[in-house]
Amino acid sequence: MGKETALIIGGGMTGLAAGLVSGLSVFEGENVPGGICSSYYMRPDGKKRLYESPDDGEAYRFEIGGGHWIFGGDPAVLEFIRRTVEVKSYSRKSAVYFPKTGLFVPYPIQNNLAYLGKAVASRAIEEILSAPKGTPKTMADWLEQSFGKTLMELFFAPFHELYTAGMWIEIAPQDAYKSPVKVSQAIRGAFGETDPVGYNVTYIYPVEGLNTLAGRMAKRSNINYGKLVSDIDTNKNEIHFSNGSGEKYEKLISTLPLTKVIEMTGLEVDERPDCYTSVLVLNIGAKRGPRCPDEHWLYIPQSDSKFHRVGIYSNVDVSFLPFSSRKENDRVSIYVERSFKGGEKPSSEQIESYSRDVVKELISWGFIVEPEIVDPTWIEVAYTWSWGDSKWREASLSTLQESNIFQVGRYGRWIFQGIADSIKDGFYVGAAVGKS
């Protein structure tokens, strides 16, 4: 067991960026790079995942963790991405979908009240203007203070019940940037169209898929695959892998979820651990239905199968379809997300039953007909949340740092951020902690 000055665990976008600038060894549990931000391919008549597009192009493209688009970010990081892979730019097409009525309301709903009718729009505006002030303690409090009872009952309450797996009434206010509140825009939207707002109004995506970005970064890094971390001995400064091998270190850059690293080290943190939601991502390739929308993704406040979001990869770009379907656009590549409280993974039988129910529901909506591929992926830590007044995150990061473990990235630091900011984090920490 050799000893290096520093090591990196996790070969997602953050770990790859850290490895690229530092030259340090990167250890990744899977056999491909990119983590949840990576693409794969499946032929319409096949059951095997391919991690490169077949030569004839006759395959659906999906992503491990559902739609991951590159938005915002430091201009220098975006320039790095553009120099690494060819990208295309897109303008967001998103909506809230109400299955019972078939109504599509452009996102964000509070800025497009005209779609809900004059009575609902006027009531919603009045409630937004007269909402009580103060410091909200929970996400539920923040949503009601921001949007009022009418929009809460119509959309925000049922959607967040699904999105947070019921935890929205307890967790601290988060995601304000995802649902921006500006009274003047809400009033404009009650009488007509408004300009798009939010953090992802425009975004970019690699022409050949996210796997190309991860793969080209990996080729410039010293990455070791099949190295799934089982535990970390902070007394001996050793990482142990599930295959029985191990590595010694002086410093450790970790992109693994903060909760998992605390468990792996056995270090004591005298605070209540924050919570997270797991997500079951169902990737579907199918013949396009007669009422399939044109949006890139939809927020769903009610569904029989309990999913909260439907994204249509191929509405972003037809390259997500088998080559023979791109001209006619007669197929769809779709992802469906359902949240669970952290770690409450359904059984394989439950996943199969759920998959059948989702397909049946999407057919009833007219989104798809004749499914060809139905492929589920379990994302153990998908969205990170904090309890009100929680000090666990800061205490955990400090405790690990005392043992020369530096957490970095979206899950490592327990914050929401996109791909570009994750790469930036990796560059920063890799340069700071890497070889001198």
PLY file of the C-alpha trace (Angstrom):
ply
format ascii 1.0
element vertex 436
property float x
property float y
property float z
element edge 435
property int vertex1
property int vertex2
end_header
0.00 0.00 0.00
1.77 3.10 -1.28
1.43 6.57 0.16
0.78 9.70 -1.89
0.73 13.28 -0.68
-2.95 13.63 -1.56
-5.67 11.55 -3.21
-9.06 12.29 -4.76
-12.10 10.07 -4.25
-14.99 10.36 -6.68
-14.66 10.62 -10.46
-17.64 12.87 -11.15
-17.22 16.32 -12.66
-15.70 17.80 -9.50
-13.22 14.98 -8.94
-12.20 14.95 -12.59
-11.57 18.70 -12.51
-9.50 18.36 -9.33
-7.49 15.52 -10.84
-6.95 17.38 -14.10
-5.33 20.44 -12.51
-3.48 18.64 -9.71
-2.14 15.49 -11.34
-3.29 13.53 -8.28
-4.75 10.03 -8.50
-8.55 9.88 -8.73
-10.40 6.82 -7.42
-13.85 6.11 -8.91
-16.20 3.33 -7.83
-17.75 2.79 -11.27
-16.05 1.71 -14.48
-16.84 4.96 -16.31
-16.27 8.60 -15.32
-18.79 11.37 -14.70
-20.89 10.11 -11.79
-24.56 11.05 -12.26
-23.55 13.59 -14.92
-22.88 11.14 -17.70
-24.75 9.80 -20.71
-25.34 6.26 -21.89
-27.04 4.63 -24.88
-29.52 1.80 -25.43
-30.70 0.29 -28.68
-34.51 0.12 -29.10
-34.38 -3.68 -29.08
-31.61 -4.03 -26.52
-31.28 -4.28 -22.75
-27.59 -3.44 -22.36
-26.26 0.02 -21.52
-23.64 1.30 -23.92
-21.30 4.06 -22.82
-20.48 5.18 -26.35
-22.88 5.80 -29.19
-22.93 2.89 -31.66
-21.46 3.64 -35.07
-24.85 3.53 -36.79
-26.40 5.92 -34.24
-29.38 3.60 -33.74
-29.75 4.08 -29.99
-31.52 6.28 -27.49
-29.29 8.56 -25.42
-30.14 8.83 -21.73
-28.36 10.22 -18.68
-27.55 8.40 -15.45
-29.20 10.99 -13.21
-31.82 12.42 -15.55
-31.45 15.70 -17.44
-28.27 17.53 -16.44
-27.81 20.71 -18.43
-24.93 23.19 -18.04
-26.24 26.56 -16.89
-24.63 29.69 -15.48
-21.09 29.32 -14.24
-17.88 31.26 -14.35
-17.05 32.44 -17.90
-13.59 30.87 -17.66
-15.09 27.49 -16.74
-17.57 27.71 -19.61
-14.66 28.49 -21.93
-12.87 25.37 -20.62
-15.97 23.29 -21.40
-16.27 24.74 -24.91
-12.59 24.04 -25.59
-12.96 20.47 -24.34
-16.13 19.52 -26.25
-18.38 21.01 -28.89
-21.55 22.39 -27.27
-24.89 23.79 -28.38
-26.90 26.52 -26.65
-30.58 26.24 -25.76
-33.36 28.42 -24.35
-35.40 26.79 -21.61
-38.89 25.51 -22.47
-40.48 24.44 -19.23
-43.97 24.34 -17.73
-46.16 23.15 -14.90
-48.48 20.40 -16.11
-51.86 19.61 -14.53
-52.81 16.11 -15.74
-56.45 16.24 -14.65
-57.23 19.24 -16.84
-54.45 18.89 -19.42
-53.34 22.47 -18.68
-49.76 23.59 -19.32
-48.65 26.77 -17.52
-45.22 28.14 -18.48
-42.62 28.08 -15.71
-42.50 29.82 -13.27
-46.21 29.58 -12.57
-46.37 32.79 -10.50
-45.28 34.81 -13.53
-47.83 33.26 -15.89
-51.07 33.65 -13.97
-53.08 34.54 -17.09
-53.11 30.83 -17.95
-55.08 30.13 -14.74
-57.99 32.46 -15.49
-58.85 35.94 -14.23
-60.40 34.85 -10.93
-57.43 32.73 -9.85
-54.93 35.32 -11.16
-56.49 38.23 -9.25
-56.75 36.20 -6.05
-53.14 35.05 -6.34
-51.88 38.60 -6.94
-53.81 39.88 -3.92
-52.33 37.13 -1.73
-48.80 37.77 -2.96
-49.18 41.49 -2.18
-50.70 40.89 1.27
-48.52 37.96 2.34
-47.29 38.23 5.95
-43.70 39.30 6.43
-41.14 37.74 8.72
-38.43 35.14 8.75
-39.79 31.76 7.64
-38.51 28.74 9.56
-39.41 26.04 7.04
-39.75 25.67 3.28
-43.52 25.44 3.77
-43.51 28.78 5.62
-41.41 30.42 2.91
-43.63 29.16 0.10
-46.83 30.38 1.75
-45.32 33.77 2.60
-44.07 34.14 -0.96
-47.01 32.88 -3.00
-50.14 32.82 -0.83
-52.78 30.19 -0.20
-54.20 29.90 -3.72
-50.93 29.04 -5.48
-49.90 26.90 -2.52
-52.98 24.71 -2.82
-52.87 24.63 -6.60
-49.18 23.87 -7.15
-46.52 24.55 -4.53
-47.84 22.31 -1.75
-48.56 19.17 -3.81
-45.40 19.57 -5.91
-43.08 20.02 -2.93
-44.75 17.15 -1.10
-43.56 14.95 -3.98
-40.26 16.73 -4.66
-39.03 16.59 -1.05
-40.72 13.28 -0.16
-42.84 15.05 2.42
-39.99 16.88 4.18
-40.88 20.39 2.98
-42.84 21.09 6.18
-39.69 20.53 8.28
-36.64 21.50 6.23
-35.18 24.99 6.11
-36.17 27.34 3.26
-34.17 26.53 0.15
-34.37 26.89 -3.63
-35.49 30.55 -3.64
-33.54 31.07 -6.87
-35.60 28.31 -8.51
-38.90 30.10 -7.85
-38.06 33.83 -7.99
-40.66 36.15 -6.52
-41.07 39.60 -8.07
-44.47 41.24 -7.75
-44.14 43.39 -10.88
-43.49 40.31 -13.04
-46.37 38.43 -11.42
-48.73 41.33 -12.22
-47.50 41.49 -15.83
-47.98 37.74 -16.14
-51.58 38.03 -14.95
-52.37 40.05 -18.07
-50.11 38.47 -20.67
-46.67 37.03 -21.44
-43.62 37.79 -19.32
-39.93 37.33 -19.93
-38.35 34.05 -18.77
-36.67 34.21 -15.37
-34.64 31.90 -13.15
-31.21 30.37 -12.97
-31.50 28.17 -16.09
-33.20 30.38 -18.71
-30.43 29.40 -21.11
-28.02 26.50 -20.96
-25.50 24.54 -22.99
-25.01 20.83 -23.60
-22.26 18.81 -25.34
-23.21 17.84 -28.89
-22.05 14.27 -28.34
-23.40 13.88 -24.78
-22.13 14.51 -21.27
-20.10 11.32 -21.43
-17.79 13.01 -23.93
-17.03 15.84 -21.51
-16.41 13.41 -18.64
-14.38 11.10 -20.87
-12.08 13.81 -22.20
-11.50 15.17 -18.72
-10.74 11.63 -17.53
-8.16 11.15 -20.28
-6.27 14.13 -18.86
-6.49 12.72 -15.33
-4.90 9.79 -13.52
-8.16 7.95 -12.83
-8.53 4.49 -11.29
-11.85 2.72 -11.92
-13.65 0.07 -9.86
-12.41 1.64 -6.62
-15.53 1.90 -4.46
-14.63 3.31 -1.04
-15.84 1.13 1.85
-14.28 2.98 4.78
-11.68 5.58 5.70
-9.28 5.10 8.64
-8.38 8.61 9.80
-5.91 7.30 12.41
-3.80 5.43 9.86
-4.66 7.75 6.96
-5.87 4.86 4.84
-8.71 4.42 2.35
-10.12 0.92 2.00
-11.96 -0.18 -1.13
-14.68 -2.80 -1.49
-12.40 -4.99 -3.63
-10.01 -5.39 -0.70
-7.35 -2.96 -1.88
-6.38 0.28 -0.18
-4.34 3.46 -0.35
-2.53 5.60 2.18
-2.70 9.39 2.05
-1.64 12.57 3.79
-4.52 14.67 2.49
-7.77 13.57 0.93
-10.01 15.47 -1.49
-13.46 13.93 -1.28
-16.40 14.54 -3.60
-18.51 11.83 -1.96
-21.70 12.85 -0.12
-20.94 14.48 3.22
-23.22 12.08 5.11
-21.47 9.05 3.64
-17.96 10.29 4.40
-18.88 10.95 8.04
-20.18 7.36 8.21
-17.09 5.95 6.48
-14.70 7.70 8.87
-16.70 6.98 12.03
-15.94 10.52 13.22
-18.30 12.01 15.79
-20.29 15.13 14.93
-22.41 16.37 17.81
-25.24 17.67 15.61
-28.35 16.12 14.09
-27.41 14.97 10.55
-29.12 16.88 7.76
-31.44 15.00 5.42
-31.52 14.17 1.74
-33.81 12.70 -0.87
-33.03 9.75 -3.09
-34.45 9.72 -6.60
-35.53 6.90 -8.84
-34.81 8.02 -12.41
-36.77 6.15 -15.05
-35.39 6.55 -18.56
-37.88 5.68 -21.31
-37.51 5.36 -25.07
-40.81 5.15 -26.91
-42.85 6.05 -29.94
-44.03 9.65 -29.61
-47.60 10.06 -28.39
-50.27 12.27 -30.02
-50.27 14.75 -27.10
-46.57 14.77 -26.32
-45.63 18.36 -25.40
-42.79 20.42 -26.82
-41.36 21.45 -23.43
-37.91 20.36 -22.29
-39.20 19.45 -18.83
-42.41 19.62 -16.81
-43.14 20.06 -13.10
-45.94 17.71 -12.04
-48.00 18.55 -8.90
-50.21 15.45 -9.14
-49.49 12.02 -10.60
-50.93 8.61 -9.81
-47.42 7.14 -9.77
-46.07 9.87 -7.41
-43.41 11.27 -9.75
-42.77 15.02 -9.68
-40.94 15.76 -12.92
-40.96 14.59 -16.52
-38.17 15.66 -18.83
-38.06 15.06 -22.56
-34.43 14.82 -23.62
-35.32 14.69 -27.30
-37.24 17.97 -27.09
-33.92 19.55 -26.13
-32.14 17.90 -29.04
-33.09 15.13 -31.47
-29.61 13.61 -31.02
-31.13 11.81 -28.01
-33.12 9.70 -30.51
-32.03 6.79 -32.70
-30.62 8.19 -35.93
-33.49 6.89 -38.09
-36.06 8.82 -36.01
-34.38 12.22 -35.89
-35.83 13.62 -39.12
-39.43 12.61 -38.42
-39.09 13.06 -34.64
-41.52 10.18 -34.18
-39.91 8.83 -31.02
-39.18 10.38 -27.62
-36.39 9.98 -25.10
-37.84 10.74 -21.66
-36.80 10.75 -18.01
-39.18 10.61 -15.05
-38.13 11.46 -11.47
-39.66 10.26 -8.22
-38.26 11.22 -4.79
-37.91 9.09 -1.68
-36.72 9.99 1.81
-33.00 9.39 1.96
-32.14 5.74 1.67
-35.68 4.36 1.50
-34.94 2.34 -1.62
-37.85 0.33 -3.02
-37.38 -3.35 -3.76
-36.70 -4.59 -7.27
-40.30 -5.83 -7.43
-41.59 -2.40 -6.39
-39.41 -0.71 -9.02
-40.77 -3.03 -11.71
-44.35 -2.33 -10.62
-43.70 1.42 -10.49
-42.13 1.34 -13.97
-45.21 -0.32 -15.41
-47.46 2.24 -13.69
-45.43 5.18 -15.06
-45.58 3.84 -18.61
-49.34 3.32 -18.27
-49.77 6.88 -16.96
-47.67 8.48 -19.70
-49.65 6.55 -22.31
-52.91 7.79 -20.76
-51.61 11.36 -20.99
-50.81 10.82 -24.67
-47.10 11.48 -24.14
-45.95 8.08 -25.43
-47.11 4.94 -27.21
-45.30 1.63 -27.60
-42.43 1.92 -25.10
-39.21 0.31 -26.36
-36.86 0.96 -23.43
-37.77 1.33 -19.74
-34.56 1.62 -17.70
-34.48 2.64 -13.99
-31.52 4.06 -12.04
-31.44 4.61 -8.28
-29.63 7.80 -7.19
-28.92 7.34 -3.49
-28.13 10.99 -2.68
-29.90 13.20 -5.21
-31.00 16.38 -3.39
-29.54 17.66 -0.14
-31.58 19.51 2.50
-30.97 21.12 5.89
-33.09 21.25 9.01
-33.97 24.69 10.36
-31.07 26.26 12.30
-28.90 23.23 11.49
-25.17 23.48 12.21
-24.44 19.93 11.07
-22.96 20.85 7.68
-20.43 23.31 9.08
-19.55 21.01 11.99
-19.07 18.03 9.66
-16.86 19.93 7.22
-14.74 21.25 10.10
-14.42 17.80 11.69
-13.26 16.23 8.45
-10.85 19.06 7.74
-9.19 18.43 11.11
-8.42 14.95 9.75
-7.06 16.41 6.48
-10.17 15.46 4.49
-11.39 18.28 2.25
-14.94 17.98 0.99
-15.72 19.57 -2.36
-18.55 19.70 -4.89
-22.33 19.57 -4.77
-22.66 16.54 -2.51
-19.33 16.89 -0.78
-20.21 20.34 0.56
-23.98 19.64 0.79
-25.09 22.52 -1.44
-26.96 22.77 -4.73
-24.86 23.76 -7.71
-24.67 22.96 -11.39
-22.03 21.25 -13.48
-20.05 24.42 -14.25
-19.76 25.39 -10.58
-18.84 21.81 -9.66
-15.98 21.91 -12.16
-14.89 25.28 -10.76
-14.83 23.80 -7.24
-12.66 20.96 -8.48
-10.21 23.31 -10.16
-9.92 25.43 -7.02
-9.41 22.64 -4.50
-7.25 20.57 -6.83
-4.90 23.50 -7.33
-4.88 24.37 -3.62
-4.34 20.88 -2.21
-2.54 19.19 -5.11
1.11 18.44 -5.62
3.52 21.28 -5.11
0 1
1 2
2 3
3 4
4 5
5 6
6 7
7 8
8 9
9 10
10 11
11 12
12 13
13 14
14 15
15 16
16 17
17 18
18 19
19 20
20 21
21 22
22 23
23 24
24 25
25 26
26 27
27 28
28 29
29 30
30 31
31 32
32 33
33 34
34 35
35 36
36 37
37 38
38 39
39 40
40 41
41 42
42 43
43 44
44 45
45 46
46 47
47 48
48 49
49 50
50 51
51 52
52 53
53 54
54 55
55 56
56 57
57 58
58 59
59 60
60 61
61 62
62 63
63 64
64 65
65 66
66 67
67 68
68 69
69 70
70 71
71 72
72 73
73 74
74 75
75 76
76 77
77 78
78 79
79 80
80 81
81 82
82 83
83 84
84 85
85 86
86 87
87 88
88 89
89 90
90 91
91 92
92 93
93 94
94 95
95 96
96 97
97 98
98 99
99 100
100 101
101 102
102 103
103 104
104 105
105 106
106 107
107 108
108 109
109 110
110 111
111 112
112 113
113 114
114 115
115 116
116 117
117 118
118 119
119 120
120 121
121 122
122 123
123 124
124 125
125 126
126 127
127 128
128 129
129 130
130 131
131 132
132 133
133 134
134 135
135 136
136 137
137 138
138 139
139 140
140 141
141 142
142 143
143 144
144 145
145 146
146 147
147 148
148 149
149 150
150 151
151 152
152 153
153 154
154 155
155 156
156 157
157 158
158 159
159 160
160 161
161 162
162 163
163 164
164 165
165 166
166 167
167 168
168 169
169 170
170 171
171 172
172 173
173 174
174 175
175 176
176 177
177 178
178 179
179 180
180 181
181 182
182 183
183 184
184 185
185 186
186 187
187 188
188 189
189 190
190 191
191 192
192 193
193 194
194 195
195 196
196 197
197 198
198 199
199 200
200 201
201 202
202 203
203 204
204 205
205 206
206 207
207 208
208 209
209 210
210 211
211 212
212 213
213 214
214 215
215 216
216 217
217 218
218 219
219 220
220 221
221 222
222 223
223 224
224 225
225 226
226 227
227 228
228 229
229 230
230 231
231 232
232 233
233 234
234 235
235 236
236 237
237 238
238 239
239 240
240 241
241 242
242 243
243 244
244 245
245 246
246 247
247 248
248 249
249 250
250 251
251 252
252 253
253 254
254 255
255 256
256 257
257 258
258 259
259 260
260 261
261 262
262 263
263 264
264 265
265 266
266 267
267 268
268 269
269 270
270 271
271 272
272 273
273 274
274 275
275 276
276 277
277 278
278 279
279 280
280 281
281 282
282 283
283 284
284 285
285 286
286 287
287 288
288 289
289 290
290 291
291 292
292 293
293 294
294 295
295 296
296 297
297 298
298 299
299 300
300 301
301 302
302 303
303 304
304 305
305 306
306 307
307 308
308 309
309 310
310 311
311 312
312 313
313 314
314 315
315 316
316 317
317 318
318 319
319 320
320 321
321 322
322 323
323 324
324 325
325 326
326 327
327 328
328 329
329 330
330 331
331 332
332 333
333 334
334 335
335 336
336 337
337 338
338 339
339 340
340 341
341 342
342 343
343 344
344 345
345 346
346 347
347 348
348 349
349 350
350 351
351 352
352 353
353 354
354 355
355 356
356 357
357 358
358 359
359 360
360 361
361 362
362 363
363 364
364 365
365 366
366 367
367 368
368 369
369 370
370 371
371 372
372 373
373 374
374 375
375 376
376 377
377 378
378 379
379 380
380 381
381 382
382 383
383 384
384 385
385 386
386 387
387 388
388 389
389 390
390 391
391 392
392 393
393 394
394 395
395 396
396 397
397 398
398 399
399 400
400 401
401 402
402 403
403 404
404 405
405 406
406 407
407 408
408 409
409 410
410 411
411 412
412 413
413 414
414 415
415 416
416 417
417 418
418 419
419 420
420 421
421 422
422 423
423 424
424 425
425 426
426 427
427 428
428 429
429 430
430 431
431 432
432 433
433 434
434 435
